[in-house]
Amino acid sequence: MDDEQWAADKVAAGTPEAMARMTLTTFQAAREGRLAGVHHLPAGLLGREPRSAADQIAYDGRR
């Protein structure tokens, strides 16, 4: 399904168009790899390297 059809389906199901389009931009960014980058700032703020989502889930499971 293309992006426009996805957004149209969400609007038809009752999602406000602005919300559907905002959500779509997040999906587009993920598909294009724009959410995969790593920045040095979190390590400086945390005082350690940040954990991945998978590491965090595994860590929480050990508590």
N, C-alpha and C positions, 0 to 999 in steps of 0.2 A: 504494500500500500504506500502510495506516495505521501509526502508531508501534507499537502493541501487536503487530500482525502481524509487523512487522519484527523486534521483539525476540524474539517466539516462534520465528521462523525461525532466528535466530542461535542461540538456546538449542538448538533441535532439531538444528542442525548441529554442536553440541558446545561452543559458547562458554558459559562459566559465566554464569548469569543476572545476577549482579552486574556483570560486565564488559559484557554486552550493554546493561544499563540505563545504566551510566555512559557508554558510547559514545553511546547514544541521546540522553542529555541534551546532549552536545556538538552533535549534529546539530540538535536542537531549538533550541538557543541560536543556532546559525548561521542557521537558517531564520528566526528571529525578529529577526535583525540585531543580536543582543547581542554579537557578536564584532567588529563593524565600528567600534566607537568608537575614538577617538584620545585618548590621555592625554598630558599635558605632561611627565610624569616621564622617559620615555626620552630626550627631547631634552636634558634637564638632565644626565642621567647620561652620555650619549654626547658631549655638547658639540656636537652637530649634530642636524639633523632626522633622524629614523629613515627608512630606505628601505622601500618596499613590497616585498612578495615578488617582484613582477615586476621592480622595479628591482634587487633583489639578484641575481636570476637573470641579468639582462642584465649587471650588473657582473661577476659571476663568469665570464661568458662572454668578457669582454674581457681576462682575465688571460693 
